[in-house]
Amino acid sequence: MIKHTNPCGYATGKTLDEALSAAWSGDPVSAFGSVIAVSQPVDIKTARVLAGRFVEILIAPDFSQDALAYLKEKSTQLRILKVGISRQKRGAVFVYKHVVGGMLKQDRDVVECEKWTP
């Protein structure tokens, strides 16, 4: 999760809904109104983690039909973006972000998405 270009939640889990719950728990105050990106298709269990929570944007490689219907009904202000998983070119450039107790190293997105599907 990101808010004002700063990470405010990150987690892994056995399932996507567990990971999203754990990420939200990392900083629930900052997570309010955040941008969330996940690396797996969103299913209904994951979508329901957002019940009663305000999120600006949810980005995922795909959404199940029931999850998409739930999210659209949940809020008319939630932007739902379906994007493919970015594949980095060799020699990718890294981006570094200082965080409390360390540094976050990420690959810079150097590949354009072929298609954005709202």
Secondary structure as the mmCIF struct_conf table of DSSP 4:
data_model
#
loop_
_struct_conf.conf_type_id
_struct_conf.id
_struct_conf.beg_label_comp_id
_struct_conf.beg_label_asym_id
_struct_conf.beg_label_seq_id
_struct_conf.end_label_comp_id
_struct_conf.end_label_asym_id
_struct_conf.end_label_seq_id
STRN STRN1 ILE A 2 LYS A 3
TURN_TY1_P TURN_TY1_P1 HIS A 4 THR A 5
STRN STRN2 ASN A 6 PRO A 7
BEND BEND1 LYS A 14 THR A 15
HELX_RH_AL_P HELX_RH_AL_P1 LEU A 16 GLY A 26
HELX_RH_AL_P HELX_RH_AL_P2 PRO A 28 ALA A 31
TURN_TY1_P TURN_TY1_P2 PHE A 32 GLY A 33
STRN STRN3 SER A 34 ALA A 37
BEND BEND2 SER A 39 GLN A 40
STRN STRN4 VAL A 42 VAL A 42
HELX_RH_AL_P HELX_RH_AL_P3 ILE A 44 VAL A 49
TURN_TY1_P TURN_TY1_P3 LEU A 50 GLY A 52
STRN STRN5 VAL A 55 ALA A 60
BEND BEND3 PRO A 61 PRO A 61
STRN STRN6 PHE A 63 PHE A 63
HELX_RH_AL_P HELX_RH_AL_P4 GLN A 65 LYS A 74
BEND BEND4 THR A 76 GLN A 77
STRN STRN7 ARG A 79 LYS A 82
HELX_LH_PP_P HELX_LH_PP_P1 GLY A 84 SER A 86
HELX_LH_PP_P HELX_LH_PP_P2 GLN A 88 LYS A 89
TURN_TY1_P TURN_TY1_P4 ARG A 90 GLY A 91
HELX_LH_PP_P HELX_LH_PP_P3 ALA A 92 VAL A 93
STRN STRN8 PHE A 94 VAL A 99
TURN_TY1_P TURN_TY1_P5 VAL A 100 GLY A 101
STRN STRN9 GLY A 102 ASP A 107
BEND BEND5 VAL A 111 VAL A 111
BEND BEND6 GLU A 114 GLU A 114
STRN STRN10 THR A 117 THR A 117
#
